[in-house]
Structure formats: structure tokens, C-alpha cells
Amino acid sequence: MVYAGGTDLLVKMQKGLVQADHLLCLERLNELKQIQDKKDEVFLGGLATHAQISAHPLVQKEFPVLGQALSKLGSPLIRHMGTLGGNLITASPAGDALPPLYALQAQVEILSADSSRRVNLKDLITGPGQVSLQDREILAGVWIAKAPEFNLHHFEKVGQRQALAIAIASLAALIQVNPGGVIEKARLAWGSVGPTVVASAQVNRFLEGRPLDISTLKQAADLARQEVSPIDDIRASAAYRREVAGNLVLRLAQYS
Ligand SMILES: Cc1cc2nc3c(=O)[nH]c(=O)nc-3n(C[C@H](O)[C@H](O)[C@H](O)COP(=O)(O)OP(=O)(O)OC[C@H]3O[C@@H](n4cnc5c(N)ncnc54)[C@H](O)[C@@H]3O)c2cc1C
């Protein structure tokens, strides 16, 4: 089994949840640690750490929503060891890298000894903890198209405490608002309120063409509560998660 930072896999092995006869650490594959400007796209290496990505000027300029999410993931220790690839392959519904990358419509590059393929991130993740990676494939990195039209990037996570908290619900939002305050384009994605990230085309369509104000957001929040499919677990009830998924939309009122 391969691993990168080990912040997920080694914890599971210690708890006896995963067994592996042999471990192969990818840590020294320097090519896959890089963050590169590729003209209309940006490549984030699968082995880049959360700390490295959130502090990178290119990410801060092009994808603040991702920087915001990764700067709140876990603790400084986890952010310096944990990698983007590890977060995506873990495919937890609460994985903090996922909602911003769904909103950004990211693609992933998958590598084997003799081939390379690109797939949409949403097609990589097939269920909670499940990915469509084949045997002997690794995640090389993430490709994100620059989208300068979105002038509002927002990420918020609600957990049981302010720091070192797994999300009870989270929201990544990319919004293009025109000078008249009308939403021209919206891409919202929620974490921890479904088996995988919930990205609702219906909520996006509802927002587009409407003013960014509390009345619009209240209606979008109601719609969002219908779109999500949370479960009860040790951190929160499904009903609470549904309520919070809508409340997170109301927070966008701060930009009106
Ligand atoms: C105390 C603590 C707090 C945490 N807090 C958060 C949090 O707030 N938010 C959050 O989202 N996560 C959190 N995590 C989970 C974890 O730290 C992250 O998911 C992290 O990004 C995992 O990255 P890693 O490199 O350490 O993964 P690893 O543990 O190295 O690997 C995880 C899985 O991915 C596979 N893998 C890793 N890299 C690749 C690759 N390039 N190609 C193919 N397969 C690969 C491994 O085989 C394994 O199955 C926390 C963990 C701990 C221990």
C-alpha cells in the first residue's frame, strides 16, 4: 500500500482498521510536490502538503477558496505532513479539500507505470472512502482551470470546536457578482452532508440572475436543506447537519 504523509493511513493501521504487508512511501517523488502555473490551469502535485498549498501565492491569487479550506484543516502538524493526494484518496465526506475542489471543477491526474489519465474529481470519488483508482495507480496531482470571473471565494466549516475539528458541515462557494450586486454565476459545494460532496446544480441555478441579498439567500438555504442527505453520527445528528447546511448559505450575506 502506498502512503504520503501517513496522517490518515498510519492512524488507521494503528487502530487495526487497515492491514498492509508492505508500505511504500511516496514522499520523495519531488515532481509530485510541485505547484505549477500552466497558463490557463494550475497543477497541484498530489504530494504537496496542505501548508505548502495554502501558503502558495498562486493558490492565494487564483483559488482563495482552496487556500481558506486548507489553512483550517486539522492542526499545524497535520497541515505540514498531510497531503492533497492523501486527502482526496481518503475520500472522507468530511475531507476539507473536497468542497473547494468540487466547486472549482477540478480534475485529477492518475498515473501508473505506463499510462496517465485525467478524470473529473467527482468521478474519482465513488462513495464514502471509495475511489475509482485501479491497482498500481497513484494520484499524481490535481488540475484546476483558472476562473477569474469568480470575484467571491468563500469557505466555512462548522465543527465541534474552533480548531482541530472534523467538519459537521462545510460550504465552499464561488460566486460571480456584477457591480449591480446581481449573481451572474454560482458554484456551491457542501462537505459532510452526504455520502460524498453535495454540489447542487439546482441551488446554483436558483442563485444565478438574483441579487446577492438576504431574501435570495434565505430561499437558497431552504433549497440547500432539501438537496443534502446527511446522516447521524457521533459528531452531529442528520437534522442538525441539514439545518447548518442552509445556515452556511446565509453567511454569504456578509458580501451583500
Ligand atoms: C489529528 C488529525 C486531524 C485531522 N484533521 C483533518 C481535518 O480537519 N480535515 C481533513 O480533511 N482531514 C483531517 N485529517 C485527515 C488527514 O490528515 C488528511 O486527510 C490528510 O490530507 C491525509 O493526507 P496524508 O498524505 O497524510 O495521507 P496518507 O495517510 O499518507 O494516505 C491516506 C490514503 O491515501 C492513499 N494515498 C496517499 N497519497 C496517495 C497518492 N498520491 N496516490 C494514491 N494513493 C494515495 C493512501 O494509500 C491511503 O489510503 C486529520 C487527521 C488527523 C490524524
The ligand as an SDF file (V2000), in Angstrom:
LIG
                    3D

 53 58  0  0  0  0  0  0  0  0999 V2000
   -5.4140   14.6430   14.2950 C   0  0  0  0  0  0  0  0  0  0  0  0
   -5.9190   14.6360   12.8810 C   0  0  0  0  0  0  0  0  0  0  0  0
   -6.7110   15.6760   12.4290 C   0  0  0  0  0  0  0  0  0  0  0  0
   -7.1940   15.6770   11.1180 C   0  0  0  0  0  0  0  0  0  0  0  0
   -7.9790   16.7210   10.7180 N   0  0  0  0  0  0  0  0  0  0  0  0
   -8.4710   16.7340    9.4560 C   0  0  0  0  0  0  0  0  0  0  0  0
   -9.3080   17.8090    9.0450 C   0  0  0  0  0  0  0  0  0  0  0  0
   -9.6260   18.7560    9.7790 O   0  0  0  0  0  0  0  0  0  0  0  0
   -9.7810   17.7810    7.7590 N   0  0  0  0  0  0  0  0  0  0  0  0
   -9.4750   16.7640    6.9020 C   0  0  0  0  0  0  0  0  0  0  0  0
   -9.9250   16.8070    5.7630 O   0  0  0  0  0  0  0  0  0  0  0  0
   -8.6960   15.7410    7.2690 N   0  0  0  0  0  0  0  0  0  0  0  0
   -8.1780   15.7000    8.5300 C   0  0  0  0  0  0  0  0  0  0  0  0
   -7.3810   14.6470    8.9230 N   0  0  0  0  0  0  0  0  0  0  0  0
   -7.1610   13.5380    7.9870 C   0  0  0  0  0  0  0  0  0  0  0  0
   -5.8200   13.5840    7.2100 C   0  0  0  0  0  0  0  0  0  0  0  0
   -4.8260   14.2680    7.9140 O   0  0  0  0  0  0  0  0  0  0  0  0
   -5.9490   14.2360    5.8290 C   0  0  0  0  0  0  0  0  0  0  0  0
   -6.9330   13.5430    5.0640 O   0  0  0  0  0  0  0  0  0  0  0  0
   -4.6380   14.2470    5.0430 C   0  0  0  0  0  0  0  0  0  0  0  0
   -4.7720   15.0780    3.9280 O   0  0  0  0  0  0  0  0  0  0  0  0
   -4.2120   12.8620    4.5670 C   0  0  0  0  0  0  0  0  0  0  0  0
   -3.0200   13.0120    3.7980 O   0  0  0  0  0  0  0  0  0  0  0  0
   -1.7720   12.0510    4.0070 P   0  0  0  0  0  0  0  0  0  0  0  0
   -0.7580   12.4360    2.9910 O   0  0  0  0  0  0  0  0  0  0  0  0
   -1.3130   12.0590    5.4180 O   0  0  0  0  0  0  0  0  0  0  0  0
   -2.4490   10.6480    3.6470 O   0  0  0  0  0  0  0  0  0  0  0  0
   -1.8990    9.1800    3.9650 P   0  0  0  0  0  0  0  0  0  0  0  0
   -2.2470    8.8050    5.3630 O   0  0  0  0  0  0  0  0  0  0  0  0
   -0.4790    9.0750    3.5630 O   0  0  0  0  0  0  0  0  0  0  0  0
   -2.7830    8.3350    2.9450 O   0  0  0  0  0  0  0  0  0  0  0  0
   -4.1890    8.3250    3.0250 C   0  0  0  0  0  0  0  0  0  0  0  0
   -4.7540    7.3810    1.9450 C   0  0  0  0  0  0  0  0  0  0  0  0
   -4.4680    7.8800    0.6550 O   0  0  0  0  0  0  0  0  0  0  0  0
   -3.6360    6.9790   -0.0860 C   0  0  0  0  0  0  0  0  0  0  0  0
   -2.6930    7.8490   -0.7850 N   0  0  0  0  0  0  0  0  0  0  0  0
   -1.9770    8.8730   -0.2740 C   0  0  0  0  0  0  0  0  0  0  0  0
   -1.3380    9.5460   -1.2490 N   0  0  0  0  0  0  0  0  0  0  0  0
   -1.6550    8.8950   -2.4050 C   0  0  0  0  0  0  0  0  0  0  0  0
   -1.3230    9.1280   -3.7770 C   0  0  0  0  0  0  0  0  0  0  0  0
   -0.5700   10.1750   -4.1750 N   0  0  0  0  0  0  0  0  0  0  0  0
   -1.8250    8.2670   -4.7110 N   0  0  0  0  0  0  0  0  0  0  0  0
   -2.6200    7.2240   -4.3350 C   0  0  0  0  0  0  0  0  0  0  0  0
   -2.9720    6.9700   -3.0660 N   0  0  0  0  0  0  0  0  0  0  0  0
   -2.5120    7.8190   -2.1120 C   0  0  0  0  0  0  0  0  0  0  0  0
   -3.0410    6.0200    0.9240 C   0  0  0  0  0  0  0  0  0  0  0  0
   -2.8250    4.7490    0.3480 O   0  0  0  0  0  0  0  0  0  0  0  0
   -4.1500    5.9750    1.9750 C   0  0  0  0  0  0  0  0  0  0  0  0
   -5.1540    5.0840    1.5590 O   0  0  0  0  0  0  0  0  0  0  0  0
   -6.8680   14.6110   10.2300 C   0  0  0  0  0  0  0  0  0  0  0  0
   -6.0410   13.5720   10.6850 C   0  0  0  0  0  0  0  0  0  0  0  0
   -5.5810   13.5780   11.9880 C   0  0  0  0  0  0  0  0  0  0  0  0
   -4.6950   12.4550   12.4400 C   0  0  0  0  0  0  0  0  0  0  0  0
  1  2  1  0
  2  3  1  0
  2 52  2  0
  3  4  2  0
  4  5  1  0
  4 50  1  0
  5  6  2  0
  6  7  1  0
  6 13  1  0
  7  8  2  0
  7  9  1  0
  9 10  1  0
 10 11  2  0
 10 12  1  0
 12 13  2  0
 13 14  1  0
 14 15  1  0
 14 50  1  0
 15 16  1  0
 16 17  1  0
 16 18  1  0
 18 19  1  0
 18 20  1  0
 20 21  1  0
 20 22  1  0
 22 23  1  0
 23 24  1  0
 24 25  2  0
 24 26  1  0
 24 27  1  0
 27 28  1  0
 28 29  2  0
 28 30  1  0
 28 31  1  0
 31 32  1  0
 32 33  1  0
 33 34  1  0
 33 48  1  0
 34 35  1  0
 35 36  1  0
 35 46  1  0
 36 37  1  0
 36 45  1  0
 37 38  2  0
 38 39  1  0
 39 40  1  0
 39 45  2  0
 40 41  1  0
 40 42  2  0
 42 43  1  0
 43 44  2  0
 44 45  1  0
 46 47  1  0
 46 48  1  0
 48 49  1  0
 50 51  2  0
 51 52  1  0
 52 53  1  0
M  END
$$$$
